[in-house]
Amino acid sequence: MASNTDNKPETKKKSLFTNHEISMLGIRSNLVQASFSYERMHAPGWTWAQLPFWQKIYKDDPDGLKAVMTDNMEFINSSPPLYPILMGLLLTMEEDHVDRNTIKGLKNALFGPMAGIGDAIFWFTVMPITGGIAASIAKNGNVLGPLLFFAVYVFLFWSRIPLAHLGYNLGTKAIDVIQENSTIISHVASILGLTVIGSLIASYVKMSLTVKVAGVGLQKQLLDKIFPNLLPFAFVFLLYWLLRKKVSPIWLIVITFVLAIFMSFIGWM
């Protein structure tokens, strides 16, 4: 008679951490950049955010705690808004005492895809859209503008809690999801973000020439009839071309200020 032992469902390992503790991991991840170093970038804050959890895992193994702290104080740089997912994922591996080199290699391999996704979503999409809407409201003297911008930051602060639970609960299953979709997600988000930035350029970059040629206004009566907003369009792409030529953004700001003051002084703008 066949034994029923092989048919028993696999028992899931009991988690070492409570839901509250995983939520605290998400909250602590908000302060990663509060401790910043150009030598190690986010490593000090990254280590601080996870230290209480490592102490619980390695409470009877001081050498193990020393090893995990040493590994995580190396140079770390990715997208902070998505750190809770990665922290939750790596925490499950630490909890299972996966080989140290495996954890280290996986962590370094995921920093790139996570940066691509996080930067495209948050800095190229969410924040430009929010900033544009908030600035449009605020320039009319409406206090709703800054309140809206602040509300989005509050939402992003608390959104790290479900992200930490997501990474911890998915565990290593999250690896395939991140690697398979990172290119698609970052590409789509980048397109959306660039579209929004393009619309902001048309709304906020203003150039008005007062020069007249044979009594005809060079801009309003000539250029704008051929190509409306040609000058702002050309100036933005001049700056873009200079950026492609590795000109420092600081110099571009200086050039813009000097050019605006000079053109105003001679009466051309």
N, C-alpha and C positions, 0 to 999 in steps of 0.2 A: 504494500500500500504506500502510495507516494506521500512524502512528508509535506505538511502545509507551511513549513518554515520559509521556503523560497517565495511563497505567495504573500507573505506579510508585507504590508506597505512600509516603506522606509520611514523611520521616525525622525522628525525634524529636530535638529539640535536646539536645545533651549538657548535663547539669547541671553547674553551676559548683561545686556543693558535694557533699561526700561524705556518706554516711549518718551517719558519726560527727559531722560538723559540724551536720547537722540535729538529731541527738540532743542536741548541746550547746545548740542554740537552745531546745529544750524545757526543759532543765535551767536555763538562764539565766533563762527566763521565770518561774521560781519566785521570783526575787528582785526582781520588778517593784516590789513595795510596800516594799522595803527603802529605797528612795529616794522619799520621798513629800512632796508639797507641796500645800497647799490652793489655791495659785494655779494649778498645772498638774496636780494630782492624780497620776496614774500616769505622766505623760509622762517624767520623768527616768529611772525604772527601765525603762520601755518602750524608750527610746532606748538606754540602756546595754546591754540584753539583745541588741539587734540590731546594735550598732555594729561588731563585728568582721566581720559579714557584709556590711554596707554598705562597709566599708573594702576588702573583697576585690572587690566589684563595681565600685567607683569608685576603684580604686587609681591609675589614670592620669587621673582627672578630679576634682581637688580642689573645683571649683565644684559638681559633681554631689553630692559627699559633703556639702558645706556645705548644699546645698538640701534634701537628704533629712533631715539632722539638724535643720534649722530647722523643716521641716514637722512633724516628730514631737515637737518640744518644745512644741507647742501643747497646750491642755487636752485630756487623754485620761482617760476614765472608762468602764469597762465591767466585765465579769466576768473577773477575773484567771485563774480555772481554765481558761477557754477561750481565753486569749490565744495559746497556741501555734498553734492552728488559724489564727487571723487573721494571726499573724506569718508562718507558713509560706506562706499565700496571698499576702500582700503581698510576700514575698521573691521569689516567682516573677515578680511584676510588675516589681519593681525589677531583677531579673536580665534581663528582656526589655526594659528601658528604656522602659516604658510612660509615656505623658505624665504629668508630675508632677501636674497638676490632676485627672486621672482617678484616680490612685492615692489622692490626698487625699480626693476626693469619695467614693470607694468605701469607704475606711477609716471615714470619719465616718458613712456610711450603715449600716454593719454593726455599729457599736458598740451601737446600740439593741437589735436582735434578739439579738445575742450576750449582752447583759446579761440580757435576758428569759429566755433559755434557761439560761444559767449560774447565775443567782441561784435560779431555780426548782428546778434539779436539785441544786445543791450546798448552798445555804443554807436552802432551804425543804423539802428532802427528805432528802438524804444525811446532813447534819450533825444535824438534829433527831432522826432515827431512831437514828443512832449514839450521839448524846449521851444519849438516853433509855435505850437498852439498857445503855450503859456505866455510867450513873449508877445504874441499878437493880442492876447487879452490884456496883458499888463500895460502895454504902451498906451492904452486908452484910459489908464488910471484905475483899472478894475483890480481889486485885491484878489480876485479869484485866480488870476494868473500865477502868482507865486504860490498860492495855496494848492493849486493843481499840481505844480511841479513838486512841491513838498509831499503831497499825497502819493505821488508815484514812487518817491524814494521810500516812504513808509511801507508801501506795498512790497517793494523789492526787499526791504529789510525782513519783513515777516515771511516772504515767500521762500526764504532759505530753510525754514523749518520743514515744509513738505518735501523740499529737494533733498534734505538730509535723510529723511525717512525713505524716500525713493531709492537713493543710492544704497542705503543699508539693507533695505528689503530685497532689492534686485540682486545685490551681491555681484558676483562675477558675470551674471547674465547681462549686466549693463554694458559690459565691454563690447560685445558684438553690436548692440544697438548704437553705441557711440561711434564705433569705427565705421559701420555700414552707412550711417546717415549724416556723419559730420560734414562731408563735402556738399551734399545736397542742401542741408539746412543752412550752412554758412553762405552758400551761393545765392539761395533764394532771399535770405535776409539781407545780404549785401546789395542785391538788386533793388529791393524795397527801400533800403536805407539811402542808397545813392539817388533814387528817384525823389525821395523826400528832400534830400540836401539840394538837389537841382531846383526844386520848386522854391526852397528857401532862398537860394541865390537870386532867383528872379524877383522875389518879394522884397529882399532886404539890401541888395547891392544897387545903389543908386549913383549915377554919374550924369551930370547935366552941364554941358558946355555952353558958354555964353558967346562964343566966338561967332562972328558974322562974316560971310564972304560975299562981297558985292551986295550988301544989304540983306542977305539971306541967312537966316539962322542955321548954322552948320548942323546942329543936332535936330532941333524940333522941326525945321522945315525941309531938311535934306535927309540926314541919316535915318531918322525915325520913320520917314515915309518909305524908305527902301527896306529897312530892317529894324523894327522896333527893339529898343534895348540892346542895340548892337554893341555900344561901348561897354556896358557892364559885362556882357557876354564875353567880349574880347579881353577885358581886363582879368576876369576870372581865369580864362584859359591861359593867359600870359603867366599868371601866378602858378597855375598847374604845371605849365611847361618848365618854369623855373624850379619847381619842386622836383620834377623828373630829372632835372640837371643837378640835383643834390644841393640846391641853395637852401640854406637854413631858414626855417619858418620865422625865426626872429628877425632875420634880415628882410624878409618879405613884409613883415609888419612895419619895420622902420621905413622901407621904401614907400609903402602905402601912405604912411603919415607924412613923410617929406614931400611926396608928390602932391598930396592933397593940399598941404600948406602952400607949396610953391605955386600951384595952379590957381589957388584962391588969391594969393598975393598979387599975381600979375593980372588977375581979373578974367581969367579964361573959364573959371568954374564958379 
